[in-house]
Amino acid sequence: MHKLYTSALLLIAALLFSACASSVHIKALAPAAVPMPANLQSVATANRIIPESRRDKFFDVLEGAFTGEGLGVDRAGADECVNVVGRP
């Protein structure tokens, strides 16, 4: 009985811990695909991620629910891209 209990406990633990590593998130920096010339004086950026209508907002929330994406992640990413362009 003790051996059966131990085997069942190990099986349950293995099943539970196997679900813990469904995805791995890494943060990696990569150089720009196109280097900016040294004589560049100004850069214009356009943030096109902001939804224009209630319908667009609804589909953004729906997409986030299906993909596991957090609320406001698109906007935060776009804002960060706009901010990083001006840094040396």
Buried (B, 14 or more C-beta within 10 A) or exposed (E): EEEEEEEEEEEEEEEEEEEEEEEEEEEEEEEEEEEEEEEEEEEEEEEEBEBEEEEEEEEBEEEBEEEEEEEEEBBEEBBEEBEEEEEE
